[in-house]
Amino acid sequence: MKRNFSGGGGGSTSAAGGGFPKLRSEVTGKSKMWDEDEEQDTGDDELLAVLGYKVKPADMADVADKIQQLEEALVNDDELSQLASDSVHYNPSNLSTWLETMMVELNPATQPLVIDDSTMNTVNLPPTTVATVDPTSAFMENLVPDDEIHPPAKKVKPLSASASTSTSNNSNQAILVDSQNNGIRLVHTLMACAGAVHQENFQLAENLVKHAGILAVSQAGPMRKVAAYFSEALARRIYRFKSETPQESPAINNILQMHFYEACPYLKFAHFTANQAILEAFAFKKRVHVIDFSLNQGIQWPALLQALAVRPGGPPSFRLTGIGMPPSDSSNPLQESGWKLAQLADSIRVKFEYRPLVVESFADIEPAMLDLRDGEVVAINSVFELHKLLARPGAVERLLSAVRNMKPEIVTVVEQEANHNGVDFMERFNESLHYYSAVYDSLESSCNGGGAGGSPVGTTNKDKIMSEIYLGKQICNVVACEGEDRIERHETVTQWKTRFDSAGFRSAHLGSNAFRQASMLLAIFAGGDGYKVVENDGCLMLGWHTRALITTSAWKLR
């Protein structure tokens, strides 16, 4: 059975009876569990500032114009070869002045040039650089026919005075047209660079990744940001650069994930659907125990506690075990999250018991660690965690074996609906490029009020920027890392079904209540007209336009 829902128009959809009576206010309100100072606006473009460039938004048009002129100057093969072999690498803070200097060096006469796009296609690229393109991708929204992308070659020649004046008058139009072509060349350059990396032609890959960086700066919106992160990831792979900064700590990742929660509906969808499945499994039960592999800030559980508090017949005794990795500092986020949840439970009169459990790896978990008690109904929950175990052979199988021995009533799993765990680098790169293009496009729409409902209440520009960083870290891991360092090994629900079936589980159908909860979420979220929820073989998928992005599934013992 397959069922679709497209959010749109900002209209409301009523939830099923017995669901979450206060979910609407929870979603539309700010759900962060701490106070944060708003980040001050530095006045510089935030993405370029991260890369070390100081460019005011008001100067972007001028910088783009200079980048265009510099690209025209690079058309000549001799100059391009000279740049490629230059051992000095620039990272200027004053991008505008540096671009002007480069143009003077490459073209001292400062005569206007006629663009010859055909020379961009004279490099022999490996066959693996040819890729199919998702028409819904943010990269491909301005596709033009191939004969317009690659016009017949024209000789580069000086213009007459009258022609120069005419060209100056039409400069804005030329920049707009070439910006469209630059976007197409950017995608092909990234794919060509990935192909060169795949073939270990690192000299060609280095030249291509530099050119991709220049093309990315000339773009706008999600395309520019996605391209910048993929360029960075390719550069890390080319130069074998591995980050060992404090940003890799679990605490920082939790904070970034909180901003991602606020900025777009993916984590909200995950919590809504998993909670509804758990709520139905706990019906009429007096003692319940949730084991959470992804507690983080504990933001999933207030809604479930509130739903249990108003359950006919009274709430059950609720026990929560929050599992997490060791903190990188003296903080104790697992304990702090438990205290806040205990305060909430006390205020709504739900008997609550909490226990944190710190482990080095989820594969090390054993039933004896969890203080399982007779008469308790157990639910196990995992959101965006299981795929990280795929970096260690046999780790997922060991964990699922331990989960089976816990005899849970239900296991809820949310994972990215993508195949980023393939052996072939080019396939992984192509898949991740399309996947994250869709995610960034949806993020841009949500934060900019792309839907009829406007921006979600409480979403800030800081949420958007931090969400972009959160996703960018995933891109770098998928593209730049290998072996046990590559933990973002996303797999599709079909692949997870095979793993769970082998471990002795069967799929549990997520009912109509969960579908209604997801539909309500999309109806009140900005950009909802682009989000789609699909019920497919008992699972619920949330996607952007035609691309499924995350899937919630539920499992029971066979």
N, C-alpha and C positions, 0 to 999 in steps of 0.2 A: 504494500500500500504506500502510495506516495501522495503527500499533501503539501501545497505551497501556500505561503503567506507573504505578501509584499507590503511592508509598512509604507504608508503614504498619507499625505494630507493632514498629518498631525491629529487625526481622529482618534477617539478612544475606543478600546475594545474591552468589554467587561470580562473579568476573571471568573473562573469557575468557582462555585461555592465550595467552601472548605479549604480554599487555597491560602494565599497570603493576604490578609485583609489590609495591611498597611504597606504593601510593596510600592504602590504608586508614590507615596510620600518619601519612601526610602530612596527610590531611584532618582526622583527629581531634586531631592535635597542633597546637600553636601554630606558625603558619608565618611570623610576622612576622620580618623580617630586621634588626630593631634592638630595643633595650631601651627601654621607655618607663615612666615613672613613672605610677602609677595616679592618676587624677584624684580629688582629695579631695571628699568629699560636703559640700556647703555647707549642707545641711539645708533649702534652699528647693526648691520645685517647679521642675525644670530648664527646662520650656518657658516658664512664666511668668517665670522669672528672665531668660531671653533677651529677653523682651518688656519687661523693666524693672520687673516687679512682684515684691515679696517676699512670698511666701505659703508658710507651712509646710504640709507634707502633712497634718498633723493639723488645720489650719484650713480645709481644702478644703470640708468639709461646711458649715461656717458661712458661708464665702464663697458657695458655691452657693445656700444658703438666701437670702442677701441679694440675690444676683443675681436669684433668682426673685421676691422681693418688689419689687425695682426694676422688673422687667419688667411685673409687675402694675400698678404705678403708671404705666407708660408706655402703658397701654391707651388712656387718654383722648387723643383726637386733639389737643387744645389743647396738652397738655404735650409730646407727641411733636413737634409743629411747633415749639414753643419750643426744644427740644433741637436739632432739625435746623438751626435758623437761628442757633444760638449760635456766635459766632466764636471762643470760647475752647475749646481742645482739651486735655483732661486726660490725663496719663500718670502717675498717682500711683504712688509706690513702695509706699505702704500701701493696698492695694486694699480691705481690709476696712473701714477707717475711711472711705475715700472713698465706698464704697457706702452706708454708713450715713448719711453727710451728704446724699448725693443723695436718699435715701428721705425724709429729714426735709424737704428743700426741696420735693419734689414732693408730699408728703402730710403736712403739718404736724400734722394731727389724729392721725396714726399709727393710723388705724382699719383693720382688716383689710378686704381687698377680695376680691370674688368674681371669678375670672378669666373674661374674655370673649374666648375665642380667635377669635371671628368677626371681631373688629375687626382682626386681623392680616391679613385677606384683603380689606380694603376698598381697598387701593392698586391702581390699575390698572397692571399689569405688562405689558411687551411680550410678544407671542406667542412670541418666541424663547426665553422663559424656560422653556417647557414642555419637559421632556426625559424620555426613557426612562431607567429606573433599573435597573442591574445588580443582581439579587437577591443576588449573592455579595459585593457591596460591603460594606465595613465600615460605611458610612453607613446601609445599609438593613436591618441585621439585626433591627430591631425595628419593621418596618412594621405599621401598623394600618389598618383600613378607612377610606376617605375620610370616611364619616359620623362616625367617631370623632375624626378629626383636626379637622374643621370642624363642631362641634356648633352647634345653634341659638343665636342671640345671647341673652345674658342681660344685664339691666341691672346696672350697678355700684351697689351699695348697701351701707350700713353693716350690720354684723351685730349681733344682739342679744348680750347678755352670755353667755347659755347657748350660743348658736351659736358665739360666739367661743371659748368653752372647748372645744367639740367640735372646732372647726377646729384648735385648738392641739394637741389630743390626736392628731389624724390628720395632722399636718404632714409627718411623714416619708413617709407614703404618698402625699401630694399631690405632694411633691417628686419621688418616684420616677416617678409617672405623668407629670408634666409634663416630666421629663427625657427621657422617650421621645418626647413630642411636640416638645420642643425640638430633638431630633436631626433629626426630619423637617422642622421649620421651618428648621433650619440649612441643609440641602441646598437647599431651595427658595429661601432667602435668597441663598445663593451663586450659584445659577443666575439669580435675578432681578438680582443685582448685575452678573453677567457680561453679561446682556442689556442692562442700562442702559449699560454700558461700550461694548458693541457699537453701540448707537444714539447714543453720545456724549452721553448724558444724565448728565453727571458729578455734578450736584447730587443726583439720586436715587441714583446709584451710591455717592456718599460716605455718604449716610444708611444705605444697605443694608450697606455693608462695616463700618460701626461696629456695627450691630446683629448682624451675623454674628460679629464678634469677641466680643461679649457672650455669644452663644449657644454659641460654641466653648468658652469657659472652663467652661461648665456641663457639658460632656461629659467622657467618660473614654476611656482607651485610644487606639487608633490613630485613631479618629474625631476626637478633639480635636486631635491633631497634624496630621492632613491638613488639617482645616478651618483651623487657624491658619496654615499655610503658604500655602494658597490665598487666605485673607483678606489675608495680607501681599502676595502677588503682585498681587492686584487693587488693593490700596492703592498699590503702586508704579506700576501702570499709570495709576491715577486721578490721582495727584499728580506723574506724570512723574519719579519718583525713580529715579536710576541709581546703583548702588553702584560706587565706585571704590576699595574697600578692599583691603588686602593679601590678604584671603581669596580673591580671585579668582586668585591665583598658581597655576601648575601644581604647585608643591611642596605647597601646602596641599591641592589637589584629590587629589593622589596619596596623601596621608596619610588623607584622608577615605575614599578608595576602599579603602585597606588595611583600615580598620575595617569597611567594608561587606563585604569579602571574608570577614572573620572571623565576621560576624554572621549571614549567611544564605547559601544555597547557589548563588546566581546566578552569581557569578564562578567558583566552583569548577566548576559545570556547564560554563561556557564553556571553561575550561581543559581539563577532562577530555575533552570531545568534540572540541575542536580538536586536542589532542595525539594522540588516537587516530587521527584522520584523517591527521595528519602522519607518525605512526609507521608506518602502513601504506604511505604513499607512499614512505617511506625504506627499505622492506624490501630487503635485499640490496645496498643502495647503500654505496659506500665513502667517498664525500666528499659531505657535505650542507651546505647553507647555508640558514638560517632568517633571513628579513627580517621584523622585528617592528615594526608600526606602533604598537603599544601596550605598549612595554616596561615603563614605570612602574618598579616595584620589582623587576621580573624574576621575580615569583613563579610565573609559568606554567612556567618552563623546568627547575627542578630535577627534577620528575617525569619529564619527557621524557629528560633526561640519564641518570637512573637506569635508565629502561627501555632505552635504547640501550646502557648499560654491560653489561647482562646478556643482550643479544641473542645468539642462537646465531651463532657465527662471529666474535664480537668486535664492539666498537663501531666506528662509522665516525669519520672525522675530521669534527668538528662546528664549523661557523663560524656565528656569530650577529652580525647587524647590528641594533643597537637604535636606533630612530628616535624622536626626541622634540623638543619645543619648547624654545626658549631658556629657561634658568632665570631667575627674577626676582631672584635674589641671587647671591652668589659660590659657591654650592654647585654640584656637578656630579653630579646624581643618576644620569645615564646611565653615567658612568664608575664610580661607586661600585657600581652594580648589576652591572656587568661584572666588577669585581674579585671580588665575592662568588661569582658564578657560576664564575669561573675557579678559585677555591679549591675549590669543590665538584667541578668536573670533574677537577681534579688528584687529589683524594682518592679518586675512583672510577675513575681511570685512563682518562679519555676525553680524547683529543687535542682541545683547545679553542682557538678563536681568536675574539676579540671586537673589534668596532669600533663605537663610537657615532657617530651622525650627527644633527646638530642642524639643523632646518629651520624656517622661519617658517610654512610650510604644507605639508601632505602633497601638495597639488596642484603644488608646485614640484619634486617628486622626479623625477629622470631616471635611467635605467639606468646612465649613466656615473658617477654618484655612488657606486655600490654595489660597485665592484671585483668584478664578476662574472667567474668563471673557468671555463675549459673543463673539462668533466668533472665539474662540481659539479651536484648535483640541488638545485633551489631550491624552497623553500616560503615563501609569504607569509602572514602572520597579522595579522588586525585584530580587536580586541575593543572594541566601543563607540566607534569612531573615525570611521567613514566618514560617519555621518549629520551630523557637524559640518561637512563640506564642502558640504552642500546650501545653506548660507547664501550661498555664492558661486556665481553661475551658471556652469556649465561646469566647475567644479572637479572633480567626481566623474568626469566624462568624461575629463578630462585625466589624472587619476591612473590610471584603468583602462586608458587607452591606454599609459601608461608601464609598468604592470604586465604588460600583454600582451607588450611588447617585452622584458621580462626573461625570458620563456619559462619560467614556473614549472611545476613538476610538479603543484602543488596550491596553491590559495588558500583559506584558511579565514577565515570572517567570522562574527562574533557581533554581533547587533544587537537592540535592544528591539523586541518585536513589538507595535507601536503605530503609529497614524497621527497624529503630532503636527506634521505639516508642511503641513496644509491651509491654504488661504487664508482660509476662513471662521473667524472668531474663536470663535463660539459652538460650532461643531463641534469645534474644537481643545480648547476648555475642557471640554466635556462628555466627550470621549474621555480627556483627561488626568485628569479628576476620577475617573473609573471606574478607569483604569489604576493610578494611584498609591494609590487606596484599597485595591486588591488587594495592591500591593507592601507597603504599611505593615501591612496585616493579617497578611501572611505573616511580616514582620519581627517583629511582636509575638509571634506564635506560636512562631517559632524561638527568640527570646531568652528567652521565658518558659517554655520546655519544653512547648509545646503538644502535641507529639507523644509517642508512647509511649516514645521513646528519651530524653526529657529534653533539657535544654539541651546544645548542642554543647560539647565539651571546649574550654576556653580562651576561650570567649565571655564578655565582661564587660559590665557596664552601660555602661561607656565606649564599647565597640564599638557598642552599640545607639544611644546618643545621637549619636555621630558619624555613624552610618549615616543617622539621621533628618535630620541636617544635610545630608549628601551628597545625599539625595533631595530635600530641601527646596530646595536650590539649583537643581536641575533644574526643579522646579515653578515657581519664580520666573522662570526663563529662558523656559520654554514659554509662560507666561501674560503676563508683564510686558514682554517684549522683542519687538522687531520688527526687520526688516532683517538686516544682518550681525551685529547683537548677539544675535539669537536663533539659537543654535548647536545647541540640543537639538531637532533636527528629525527625530525618529524616524519611520521608515517600516516597513511590513510586509515580510515576506519576498517576497510577491508583487510588490511594487513593486521590490525589489532584483533579483528575477529578470529583470524587464524591462530594468533597467539593465545587468546583466551579459550578458544575451543580446545586447543592442545592441552591446556592446563586444567580442563574439567569444568568449564563454565559454559553457560548458554546465555544468549542475548535476552534481556528483559525489555519488553516493549514499553517505551515511554508514552504514556497515555495522552488523552486529549487535554487534560488539565495542564500538562507541561507545554503542550503546543499553544494553548491559550495564553499562558504566562509569557511565553516568548513573543507571541503576537502583540500582547499589550506593551511589552518593552519597546518593540519597534515602532508602535503607533505613537509613542510619546517622546521618541528620541529624534534629535536633529539628523537630517539626512536619511530619515527612515524610508523615503521613497526609493533609495538605492539598495537598502538591505533586504535580504530575502531569507526566510526561514522555511526549511523543507523537511518534511518527515519522510524518512527513507529507511525502510526495513526495520522499523522500530527505533531508529536513532533520529536525533534532531540536528540539523545542520544550519548554521548561520553563514550567509555569504554576502558578497557585494556584487550586485547585478547577477551575472551568470556564473560567478566563481564561488564555490563553497570554500570557507576559510577555517571554520572550527566545527567540531562535531562532539555532541554529548551522547554517550552510550551508557547503558546500565546492564549489569550482569548478575546472574544468580548461579548457585551451584547446580550442576546437572544431576 
